[in-house]
Amino acid sequence: MLGGVARVMRAVRPGPATEERLLRWSWSSRDAGSLDEYLVVGWQNPRINVQSILVRHALVRRLFGSEFEDLMHAEIDFAIELNEVLRLESARRNVRMGAFLDPERRAEIRDVSSVIADREADFEERWRATLASRSGPKVSVIEFACGSANDYRAFADYGLAPFLDYLGIDLNPKNVANARRRFPAVRFEIGNAMDTKQADRSFDVAIASDLFEHLPIPVAAQVLAEAARVARHAVVLSFFNMAEVPEHDDRPVAAYHWNLLSRARYEEALRRSFTNVSVTPIADWLQREFGYKHSYNRSAYTFVAQRD
Ligand SMILES: C[S@@+](CC[C@H](N)C(=O)[O-])C[C@H]1O[C@@H](n2cnc3c(N)ncnc32)[C@H](O)[C@@H]1O
């Protein structure tokens, strides 16, 4: 039904305005409880999700330089170890891991995840203890598509939040309400990443995770330009469906998108605004640097692009 309506809307009035309405509608149609939970369990749990960890590490480097490289390396080793426990346990129980809105599937994933419950907070405690003795100027951060404070929860739990002057925006009012309920004193606002209404270079860092694939290709280009515009120093972007292909592959799904993005095209676009662009193809990197062969997503990429 949603797919049919979306097809008609796209045919009658193609373009970014229609796509924005479809995006808002599709994300808002989900129930608030599911939105609050579905991207933070299983592989998406920010404590053990390598891309979430790399976002935190990029912020720590911006704050403290290379002081904590050993701890960061150890944290990736730890994440790999727990990812592997989850992989084996999900195979043993024959549970398909993923990001699901269906509560029964999430309950299965929670059951699988119970095998790491006694260890998953180990690095949370280490980071809290490490950062507790620190002080210094804050880094201002804008997060595009912050969901229900999915990654901010970890910024708070890991002791990073006191060092951040943070604004999270999301198109979906239910996500923003969830985020505000958890963190009433933090700025979470309903907003469109295409046009944030923020001044040029008004944040040190702009971050966005798992957003660009869900946008029409021209809208995603606009969002990238917006991130580059508002970021004074750096952008940190996580992608879940990217490949070494020459062009983006536009894949509309019902009311939104599930595009396959070209790494080369994003790198090229970022090099227009940033002097230093580092690209981490997660699965290859984990294999090459850490000897881990079973990354759950071979299409995951993290970009850190910096001006300085
Ligand atoms: C797959 S979720 C990712 C959420 C979070 N970044 C994470 O990684 O857990 C995509 C999010 O993008 C939001 N979104 C989609 N289009 C947007 C737009 N144009 N501006 C702001 N948020 C948008 C949706 O409401 C949804 O919360």
The ligand as an SDF file (V2000), in Angstrom:
LIG
                    3D

 27 29  0  0  0  0  0  0  0  0999 V2000
   18.4900    4.3290    9.7760 C   0  0  0  0  0  0  0  0  0  0  0  0
   18.0440    5.6100   10.8780 S   0  0  0  0  0  0  0  0  0  0  0  0
   19.6340    6.0290   11.5840 C   0  0  0  0  0  0  0  0  0  0  0  0
   19.5260    6.6330   12.9560 C   0  0  0  0  0  0  0  0  0  0  0  0
   20.8570    6.8290   13.6800 C   0  0  0  0  0  0  0  0  0  0  0  0
   21.6890    7.7760   12.9680 N   0  0  0  0  0  0  0  0  0  0  0  0
   21.5810    5.5150   13.8730 C   0  0  0  0  0  0  0  0  0  0  0  0
   22.5680    5.2760   13.1520 O   0  0  0  0  0  0  0  0  0  0  0  0
   21.1750    4.7360   14.7160 O   0  0  0  0  0  0  0  0  0  0  0  0
   17.7250    6.9410    9.8020 C   0  0  0  0  0  0  0  0  0  0  0  0
   17.2290    8.1790   10.5150 C   0  0  0  0  0  0  0  0  0  0  0  0
   17.2650    9.2510    9.5850 O   0  0  0  0  0  0  0  0  0  0  0  0
   16.1880   10.1160    9.8580 C   0  0  0  0  0  0  0  0  0  0  0  0
   16.0390   10.9420    8.6510 N   0  0  0  0  0  0  0  0  0  0  0  0
   15.6770   10.5320    7.4160 C   0  0  0  0  0  0  0  0  0  0  0  0
   15.7250   11.5570    6.5520 N   0  0  0  0  0  0  0  0  0  0  0  0
   16.1400   12.6480    7.2680 C   0  0  0  0  0  0  0  0  0  0  0  0
   16.3840   14.0040    6.9450 C   0  0  0  0  0  0  0  0  0  0  0  0
   16.2130   14.4680    5.7040 N   0  0  0  0  0  0  0  0  0  0  0  0
   16.7920   14.8550    7.9160 N   0  0  0  0  0  0  0  0  0  0  0  0
   16.9640   14.4050    9.1890 C   0  0  0  0  0  0  0  0  0  0  0  0
   16.7490   13.1230    9.5510 N   0  0  0  0  0  0  0  0  0  0  0  0
   16.3440   12.2580    8.6010 C   0  0  0  0  0  0  0  0  0  0  0  0
   15.0590    9.1720   10.1740 C   0  0  0  0  0  0  0  0  0  0  0  0
   14.0180    9.8030   10.8790 O   0  0  0  0  0  0  0  0  0  0  0  0
   15.7980    8.1230   11.0150 C   0  0  0  0  0  0  0  0  0  0  0  0
   15.7920    8.4750   12.3890 O   0  0  0  0  0  0  0  0  0  0  0  0
  1  2  1  0
  2  3  1  0
  2 10  1  0
  3  4  1  0
  4  5  1  0
  5  6  1  0
  5  7  1  0
  7  8  2  0
  7  9  1  0
 10 11  1  0
 11 12  1  0
 11 26  1  0
 12 13  1  0
 13 14  1  0
 13 24  1  0
 14 15  1  0
 14 23  1  0
 15 16  2  0
 16 17  1  0
 17 18  1  0
 17 23  2  0
 18 19  1  0
 18 20  2  0
 20 21  1  0
 21 22  2  0
 22 23  1  0
 24 25  1  0
 24 26  1  0
 26 27  1  0
M  CHG  2   2   1   9  -1
M  END
$$$$
